[in-house]
Amino acid sequence: MAGAKMSAGQLVIFILAAALHLVAGYFYLASGLVAPLWGVALLMLIWLALAVWGYRNRHRPLVLLVPVVAAVAWFVILTAGETLFGWTP
């Protein structure tokens, strides 16, 4: 599918997923208010890996799971950081 043209529906789904993933990225960056630098670096690596995975699967509706997984991962990691390491604002 590399180089295959996207249909209009696929393009709309991909743009929606990308926009929502960018919104998730804002929260990942803002986590520096709570998490230490190494925690934010870990979060950004996860966010970037999800972005790459989403781009590679841009022809599938499954790409809409990328921002959902990003939101769940962000919540779980920050909650675990608070519980295990005492991350607080």
N, CA, C and O atoms as a GROMACS GRO file, in nm:
protein
  356
    1MET      N    1   0.080  -0.120   0.000
    1MET     CA    2   0.000   0.000   0.000
    1MET      C    3   0.085   0.126   0.000
    1MET      O    4   0.031   0.237  -0.005
    2ALA      N    5   0.215   0.110   0.006
    2ALA     CA    6   0.301   0.227   0.003
    2ALA      C    7   0.285   0.296  -0.132
    2ALA      O    8   0.301   0.234  -0.237
    3GLY      N    9   0.254   0.420  -0.129
    3GLY     CA   10   0.235   0.496  -0.251
    3GLY      C   11   0.094   0.490  -0.308
    3GLY      O   12   0.064   0.557  -0.406
    4ALA      N   13   0.006   0.411  -0.247
    4ALA     CA   14  -0.133   0.403  -0.294
    4ALA      C   15  -0.206   0.530  -0.255
    4ALA      O   16  -0.183   0.588  -0.149
    5LYS      N   17  -0.294   0.573  -0.344
    5LYS     CA   18  -0.372   0.694  -0.316
    5LYS      C   19  -0.477   0.665  -0.211
    5LYS      O   20  -0.535   0.557  -0.205
    6MET      N   21  -0.499   0.766  -0.128
    6MET     CA   22  -0.601   0.754  -0.024
    6MET      C   23  -0.734   0.803  -0.081
    6MET      O   24  -0.738   0.899  -0.158
    7SER      N   25  -0.842   0.736  -0.042
    7SER     CA   26  -0.974   0.784  -0.080
    7SER      C   27  -1.008   0.906   0.004
    7SER      O   28  -0.938   0.937   0.101
    8ALA      N   29  -1.113   0.975  -0.033
    8ALA     CA   30  -1.154   1.094   0.042
    8ALA      C   31  -1.189   1.059   0.186
    8ALA      O   32  -1.155   1.132   0.279
    9GLY      N   33  -1.257   0.947   0.204
    9GLY     CA   34  -1.293   0.904   0.340
    9GLY      C   35  -1.171   0.870   0.423
    9GLY      O   36  -1.164   0.906   0.541
   10GLN      N   37  -1.075   0.802   0.364
   10GLN     CA   38  -0.952   0.769   0.435
   10GLN      C   39  -0.876   0.895   0.473
   10GLN      O   40  -0.819   0.904   0.582
   11LEU      N   41  -0.875   0.991   0.384
   11LEU     CA   42  -0.806   1.117   0.411
   11LEU      C   43  -0.871   1.192   0.527
   11LEU      O   44  -0.802   1.245   0.613
   12VAL      N   45  -1.003   1.196   0.529
   12VAL     CA   46  -1.075   1.264   0.638
   12VAL      C   47  -1.047   1.194   0.771
   12VAL      O   48  -1.023   1.260   0.872
   13ILE      N   49  -1.050   1.062   0.772
   13ILE     CA   50  -1.022   0.986   0.894
   13ILE      C   51  -0.880   1.011   0.941
   13ILE      O   52  -0.856   1.030   1.060
   14PHE      N   53  -0.785   1.010   0.847
   14PHE     CA   54  -0.645   1.032   0.884
   14PHE      C   55  -0.624   1.172   0.940
   14PHE      O   56  -0.554   1.189   1.039
   15ILE      N   57  -0.684   1.273   0.878
   15ILE     CA   58  -0.669   1.411   0.925
   15ILE      C   59  -0.732   1.427   1.063
   15ILE      O   60  -0.675   1.493   1.150
   16LEU      N   61  -0.847   1.366   1.084
   16LEU     CA   62  -0.912   1.372   1.216
   16LEU      C   63  -0.824   1.305   1.322
   16LEU      O   64  -0.806   1.360   1.431
   17ALA      N   65  -0.772   1.188   1.291
   17ALA     CA   66  -0.685   1.117   1.386
   17ALA      C   67  -0.559   1.197   1.414
   17ALA      O   68  -0.515   1.205   1.529
   18ALA      N   69  -0.500   1.257   1.311
   18ALA     CA   70  -0.378   1.336   1.329
   18ALA      C   71  -0.405   1.460   1.415
   18ALA      O   72  -0.325   1.494   1.501
   19ALA      N   73  -0.517   1.526   1.390
   19ALA     CA   74  -0.552   1.645   1.470
   19ALA      C   75  -0.575   1.608   1.616
   19ALA      O   76  -0.529   1.679   1.706
   20LEU      N   77  -0.645   1.499   1.640
   20LEU     CA   78  -0.667   1.456   1.778
   20LEU      C   79  -0.538   1.412   1.845
   20LEU      O   80  -0.519   1.433   1.965
   21HIS      N   81  -0.448   1.353   1.768
   21HIS     CA   82  -0.319   1.312   1.824
   21HIS      C   83  -0.234   1.435   1.858
   21HIS      O   84  -0.159   1.433   1.956
   22LEU      N   85  -0.245   1.540   1.780
   22LEU     CA   86  -0.175   1.664   1.813
   22LEU      C   87  -0.229   1.725   1.943
   22LEU      O   88  -0.152   1.778   2.023
   23VAL      N   89  -0.359   1.716   1.963
   23VAL     CA   90  -0.418   1.763   2.089
   23VAL      C   91  -0.362   1.682   2.206
   23VAL      O   92  -0.328   1.737   2.310
   24ALA      N   93  -0.353   1.551   2.187
   24ALA     CA   94  -0.293   1.466   2.291
   24ALA      C   95  -0.149   1.507   2.317
   24ALA      O   96  -0.104   1.505   2.431
   25GLY      N   97  -0.076   1.544   2.211
   25GLY     CA   98   0.062   1.588   2.226
   25GLY      C   99   0.075   1.710   2.315
   25GLY      O  100   0.173   1.724   2.388
   26TYR      N  101  -0.023   1.799   2.309
   26TYR     CA  102  -0.022   1.916   2.398
   26TYR      C  103  -0.024   1.871   2.544
   26TYR      O  104   0.051   1.924   2.626
   27PHE      N  105  -0.109   1.775   2.576
   27PHE     CA  106  -0.116   1.726   2.713
   27PHE      C  107   0.011   1.654   2.753
   27PHE      O  108   0.055   1.662   2.868
   28TYR      N  109   0.070   1.582   2.658
   28TYR     CA  110   0.197   1.515   2.686
   28TYR      C  111   0.304   1.617   2.722
   28TYR      O  112   0.378   1.598   2.819
   29LEU      N  113   0.313   1.726   2.646
   29LEU     CA  114   0.412   1.830   2.676
   29LEU      C  115   0.381   1.902   2.806
   29LEU      O  116   0.472   1.936   2.882
   30ALA      N  117   0.254   1.925   2.832
   30ALA     CA  118   0.214   1.994   2.955
   30ALA      C  119   0.237   1.908   3.079
   30ALA      O  120   0.229   1.958   3.191
   31SER      N  121   0.266   1.782   3.060
   31SER     CA  122   0.293   1.692   3.173
   31SER      C  123   0.419   1.732   3.248
   31SER      O  124   0.442   1.685   3.360
   32GLY      N  125   0.500   1.818   3.189
   32GLY     CA  126   0.618   1.869   3.257
   32GLY      C  127   0.584   1.948   3.382
   32GLY      O  128   0.671   1.972   3.466
   33LEU      N  129   0.459   1.987   3.396
   33LEU     CA  130   0.416   2.055   3.518
   33LEU      C  131   0.402   1.958   3.635
   33LEU      O  132   0.401   2.000   3.751
   34VAL      N  133   0.392   1.830   3.605
   34VAL     CA  134   0.371   1.727   3.708
   34VAL      C  135   0.487   1.628   3.712
   34VAL      O  136   0.537   1.594   3.819
   35ALA      N  137   0.528   1.583   3.595
   35ALA     CA  138   0.628   1.476   3.585
   35ALA      C  139   0.769   1.534   3.573
   35ALA      O  140   0.786   1.646   3.524
   36PRO      N  141   0.869   1.458   3.617
   36PRO     CA  142   1.008   1.502   3.597
   36PRO      C  143   1.046   1.490   3.450
   36PRO      O  144   0.972   1.434   3.369
   37LEU      N  145   1.162   1.543   3.416
   37LEU     CA  146   1.206   1.545   3.277
   37LEU      C  147   1.212   1.405   3.216
   37LEU      O  148   1.174   1.387   3.100
   38TRP      N  149   1.259   1.307   3.291
   38TRP     CA  150   1.268   1.172   3.235
   38TRP      C  151   1.129   1.115   3.208
   38TRP      O  152   1.111   1.038   3.113
   39GLY      N  153   1.031   1.152   3.289
   39GLY     CA  154   0.894   1.107   3.267
   39GLY      C  155   0.834   1.170   3.142
   39GLY      O  156   0.764   1.104   3.066
   40VAL      N  157   0.861   1.298   3.122
   40VAL     CA  158   0.812   1.367   3.002
   40VAL      C  159   0.881   1.310   2.879
   40VAL      O  160   0.818   1.294   2.774
   41ALA      N  161   1.010   1.281   2.890
   41ALA     CA  162   1.083   1.221   2.776
   41ALA      C  163   1.023   1.086   2.740
   41ALA      O  164   1.006   1.054   2.622
   42LEU      N  165   0.990   1.006   2.841
   42LEU     CA  166   0.926   0.877   2.816
   42LEU      C  167   0.790   0.896   2.748
   42LEU      O  168   0.757   0.826   2.652
   43LEU      N  169   0.713   0.989   2.798
   43LEU     CA  170   0.583   1.019   2.738
   43LEU      C  171   0.597   1.063   2.592
   43LEU      O  172   0.521   1.019   2.506
   44MET      N  173   0.694   1.148   2.565
   44MET     CA  174   0.712   1.197   2.428
   44MET      C  175   0.758   1.085   2.335
   44MET      O  176   0.721   1.084   2.217
   45LEU      N  177   0.838   0.991   2.385
   45LEU     CA  178   0.876   0.876   2.303
   45LEU      C  179   0.754   0.790   2.268
   45LEU      O  180   0.741   0.743   2.156
   46ILE      N  181   0.667   0.772   2.365
   46ILE     CA  182   0.544   0.696   2.341
   46ILE      C  183   0.456   0.770   2.241
   46ILE      O  184   0.401   0.709   2.150
   47TRP      N  185   0.444   0.902   2.257
   47TRP     CA  186   0.363   0.982   2.165
   47TRP      C  187   0.418   0.973   2.023
   47TRP      O  188   0.343   0.957   1.927
   48LEU      N  189   0.550   0.983   2.011
   48LEU     CA  190   0.613   0.976   1.879
   48LEU      C  191   0.595   0.837   1.817
   48LEU      O  192   0.568   0.826   1.697
   49ALA      N  193   0.610   0.732   1.896
   49ALA     CA  194   0.590   0.596   1.845
   49ALA      C  195   0.446   0.577   1.796
   49ALA      O  196   0.424   0.514   1.693
   50LEU      N  197   0.350   0.632   1.868
   50LEU     CA  198   0.211   0.624   1.824
   50LEU      C  199   0.188   0.703   1.696
   50LEU      O  200   0.112   0.661   1.609
   51ALA      N  201   0.255   0.817   1.683
   51ALA     CA  202   0.243   0.898   1.562
   51ALA      C  203   0.298   0.821   1.441
   51ALA      O  204   0.237   0.821   1.334
   52VAL      N  205   0.411   0.756   1.459
   52VAL     CA  206   0.469   0.677   1.349
   52VAL      C  207   0.378   0.561   1.314
   52VAL      O  208   0.353   0.534   1.196
   53TRP      N  209   0.327   0.492   1.416
   53TRP     CA  210   0.236   0.380   1.392
   53TRP      C  211   0.110   0.427   1.318
   53TRP      O  212   0.063   0.360   1.226
   54GLY      N  213   0.058   0.542   1.358
   54GLY     CA  214  -0.060   0.597   1.292
   54GLY      C  215  -0.032   0.633   1.147
   54GLY      O  216  -0.115   0.608   1.059
   55TYR      N  217   0.085   0.691   1.122
   55TYR     CA  218   0.119   0.727   0.984
   55TYR      C  219   0.134   0.602   0.897
   55TYR      O  220   0.091   0.601   0.782
   56ARG      N  221   0.193   0.499   0.951
   56ARG     CA  222   0.210   0.375   0.874
   56ARG      C  223   0.077   0.306   0.848
   56ARG      O  224   0.066   0.229   0.752
   57ASN      N  225  -0.024   0.331   0.930
   57ASN     CA  226  -0.155   0.270   0.914
   57ASN      C  227  -0.258   0.372   0.869
   57ASN      O  228  -0.377   0.359   0.899
   58ARG      N  229  -0.214   0.474   0.797
   58ARG     CA  230  -0.303   0.585   0.759
   58ARG      C  231  -0.413   0.544   0.664
   58ARG      O  232  -0.511   0.617   0.649
   59HIS      N  233  -0.401   0.430   0.599
   59HIS     CA  234  -0.504   0.386   0.504
   59HIS      C  235  -0.615   0.307   0.572
   59HIS      O  236  -0.713   0.270   0.507
   60ARG      N  237  -0.602   0.281   0.700
   60ARG     CA  238  -0.700   0.199   0.771
   60ARG      C  239  -0.779   0.284   0.870
   60ARG      O  240  -0.726   0.381   0.925
   61PRO      N  241  -0.904   0.250   0.893
   61PRO     CA  242  -0.983   0.322   0.995
   61PRO      C  243  -0.926   0.301   1.135
   61PRO      O  244  -0.957   0.376   1.228
   62LEU      N  245  -0.842   0.199   1.151
   62LEU     CA  246  -0.778   0.170   1.279
   62LEU      C  247  -0.695   0.288   1.329
   62LEU      O  248  -0.663   0.296   1.448
   63VAL      N  249  -0.659   0.380   1.238
   63VAL     CA  250  -0.578   0.496   1.275
   63VAL      C  251  -0.650   0.582   1.380
   63VAL      O  252  -0.586   0.657   1.453
   64LEU      N  253  -0.782   0.571   1.387
   64LEU     CA  254  -0.856   0.648   1.488
   64LEU      C  255  -0.828   0.601   1.630
   64LEU      O  256  -0.859   0.672   1.726
   65LEU      N  257  -0.769   0.484   1.644
   65LEU     CA  258  -0.733   0.436   1.777
   65LEU      C  259  -0.609   0.506   1.833
   65LEU      O  260  -0.587   0.504   1.954
   66VAL      N  261  -0.530   0.566   1.747
   66VAL     CA  262  -0.405   0.629   1.791
   66VAL      C  263  -0.430   0.735   1.899
   66VAL      O  264  -0.368   0.727   2.005
   67PRO      N  265  -0.518   0.834   1.879
   67PRO     CA  266  -0.539   0.933   1.985
   67PRO      C  267  -0.605   0.873   2.109
   67PRO      O  268  -0.583   0.922   2.220
   68VAL      N  269  -0.684   0.769   2.093
   68VAL     CA  270  -0.747   0.704   2.208
   68VAL      C  271  -0.641   0.635   2.292
   68VAL      O  272  -0.638   0.649   2.414
   69VAL      N  273  -0.553   0.560   2.226
   69VAL     CA  274  -0.443   0.492   2.297
   69VAL      C  275  -0.351   0.596   2.362
   69VAL      O  276  -0.302   0.575   2.473
   70ALA      N  277  -0.327   0.707   2.292
   70ALA     CA  278  -0.243   0.813   2.348
   70ALA      C  279  -0.304   0.871   2.475
   70ALA      O  280  -0.234   0.894   2.573
   71ALA      N  281  -0.434   0.893   2.475
   71ALA     CA  282  -0.501   0.948   2.593
   71ALA      C  283  -0.499   0.850   2.710
   71ALA      O  284  -0.473   0.888   2.824
   72VAL      N  285  -0.525   0.724   2.681
   72VAL     CA  286  -0.524   0.621   2.786
   72VAL      C  287  -0.383   0.605   2.843
   72VAL      O  288  -0.365   0.597   2.964
   73ALA      N  289  -0.283   0.600   2.755
   73ALA     CA  290  -0.145   0.585   2.800
   73ALA      C  291  -0.103   0.703   2.887
   73ALA      O  292  -0.039   0.685   2.990
   74TRP      N  293  -0.139   0.824   2.845
   74TRP     CA  294  -0.106   0.944   2.923
   74TRP      C  295  -0.166   0.936   3.063
   74TRP      O  296  -0.098   0.962   3.163
   75PHE      N  297  -0.293   0.901   3.070
   75PHE     CA  298  -0.361   0.893   3.198
   75PHE      C  299  -0.299   0.785   3.287
   75PHE      O  300  -0.274   0.809   3.405
   76VAL      N  301  -0.274   0.668   3.230
   76VAL     CA  302  -0.218   0.557   3.309
   76VAL      C  303  -0.078   0.590   3.358
   76VAL      O  304  -0.045   0.564   3.474
   77ILE      N  305   0.005   0.648   3.272
   77ILE     CA  306   0.143   0.678   3.311
   77ILE      C  307   0.146   0.787   3.417
   77ILE      O  308   0.222   0.776   3.513
   78LEU      N  309   0.065   0.891   3.402
   78LEU     CA  310   0.065   0.996   3.504
   78LEU      C  311   0.006   0.947   3.636
   78LEU      O  312   0.053   0.987   3.743
   79THR      N  313  -0.094   0.863   3.630
   79THR     CA  314  -0.151   0.807   3.752
   79THR      C  315  -0.050   0.715   3.820
   79THR      O  316  -0.034   0.720   3.942
   80ALA      N  317   0.019   0.633   3.743
   80ALA     CA  318   0.121   0.545   3.800
   80ALA      C  319   0.237   0.627   3.856
   80ALA      O  320   0.290   0.594   3.962
   81GLY      N  321   0.275   0.733   3.787
   81GLY     CA  322   0.382   0.820   3.837
   81GLY      C  323   0.344   0.887   3.968
   81GLY      O  324   0.428   0.901   4.058
   82GLU      N  325   0.220   0.927   3.980
   82GLU     CA  326   0.174   0.987   4.104
   82GLU      C  327   0.174   0.885   4.217
   82GLU      O  328   0.218   0.915   4.328
   83THR      N  329   0.125   0.765   4.188
   83THR     CA  330   0.117   0.661   4.290
   83THR      C  331   0.253   0.607   4.330
   83THR      O  332   0.282   0.593   4.448
   84LEU      N  333   0.335   0.577   4.232
   84LEU     CA  334   0.463   0.511   4.259
   84LEU      C  335   0.577   0.606   4.294
   84LEU      O  336   0.662   0.574   4.378
   85PHE      N  337   0.578   0.723   4.229
   85PHE     CA  338   0.691   0.813   4.245
   85PHE      C  339   0.656   0.946   4.310
   85PHE      O  340   0.744   1.029   4.332
   86GLY      N  341   0.530   0.967   4.342
   86GLY     CA  342   0.489   1.090   4.410
   86GLY      C  343   0.489   1.213   4.321
   86GLY      O  344   0.511   1.324   4.369
   87TRP      N  345   0.465   1.194   4.189
   87TRP     CA  346   0.459   1.310   4.101
   87TRP      C  347   0.338   1.394   4.138
   87TRP      O  348   0.225   1.346   4.136
   88THR      N  349   0.360   1.518   4.171
   88THR     CA  350   0.252   1.612   4.202
   88THR      C  351   0.289   1.748   4.146
   88THR      O  352   0.407   1.777   4.126
   89PRO      N  353   0.189   1.830   4.122
   89PRO     CA  354   0.220   1.966   4.071
   89PRO      C  355   0.286   2.053   4.176
   89PRO      O  356   0.317   2.169   4.150
   0.00000   0.00000   0.00000
